[in-house]
Amino acid sequence: MNKIVILTGAGISAESGLGTFRAEGGLWAQHKIEDVATPEGFARDPRLVVDFYNARRAQAAEASPNAGHLALAKLEAAFPGEVVLITQNVDDLHERAGMSRVMHMHGALSGALCAACDHRWPAPMVMAAGDSCPNCQRPSARPDIVWFGEMPYDMDEIFEHLSGADMFASIGTSGNVYPAAGFVAEARRFGARTVEFNLEPSLVGSQFDDIRIGPATQTLPVWVD
Ligand code: BV8
């Protein structure tokens, strides 16, 4: 086996104290998706959206990588073949765990994007609605996050990786959101073995060859060793 493709979701950061989306009291319980994670919501109330991501950026800065993040970094360092990590998460805990290759398909809290000229730059810890773009100087800075209805980043490269995967592992994601929830079917199409790590089977759990039930901080170190 020489290529492992990994997809992670909010569940891998849950034990670092970062809220998931659909759990009781999760992020979407406190806010409506259409108000804080769509371009229309940002156009309607940029301050609400910018403050939502400022709060998550501050939380992520306070959080630490957990044994699940560290296990994946250990796998990447020790595996003789290629490990590609695709995350739906916008925190930087994979990087801070030592993972060298992280594809943030839904963007990252550490990034800012210009809604006018598409310029991207490192986000300040606290963004304000109407911050100006350092490139075009217009007051059109927004969080560099892929919202619903927007095209995730690096999709061509991601499908390239999936077509060459020998193993596809999906960790801590509920299988609600596409195109990420469709990756297991894509990997299977090319003959990959597939394994899911979750507290319970996800909405696409039946498509996996193997499911490891339990907290990622326990199931991943066992899998990696
Ligand atoms: C697009 C950034 C097209 C924001 C996010 C109808 C059918 C199918 C698709 C659609 C549809 N209607 C609309 C769509 C498309 C839509 C979509 O899928 N909607 C869903 C809701 C139906 N998708 C999109 O819009 C995507 N774009 O399709 O573009 C296009 C084409 C052409 C041109 C332009 C566009 C873009 C989606 C990206 C949205 N942005 N994130 C932010 O982070 O604030 S999505 C957001 O939810 C998160 O980023 C995350 O990626 C995503 C999924 O959440 P999960 O990570 O799975 O988290 P969740 O809480 O749901 O689950 C946590 C899991 O962890 C649970 O299973 C739990 O059991 C487990 N867990 C908990 N603790 C642990 C654990 N597991 C292990 N250990 C633990 N300790």
Boltz pocket constraint, residues with backbone or C-beta under 6 A from the ligand:
constraints:
  - pocket:
      binder: B
      contacts: [[A, 8], [A, 9], [A, 10], [A, 11], [A, 12], [A, 14], [A, 15], [A, 20], [A, 21], [A, 22], [A, 23], [A, 26], [A, 36], [A, 37], [A, 88], [A, 89], [A, 90], [A, 106], [A, 145], [A, 146], [A, 147], [A, 148], [A, 149], [A, 150], [A, 151], [A, 152], [A, 171], [A, 172], [A, 173], [A, 174], [A, 175], [A, 176], [A, 177], [A, 178], [A, 179], [A, 197], [A, 198], [A, 199], [A, 200], [A, 202], [A, 214], [A, 215], [A, 216], [A, 217]]
      max_distance: 6.0
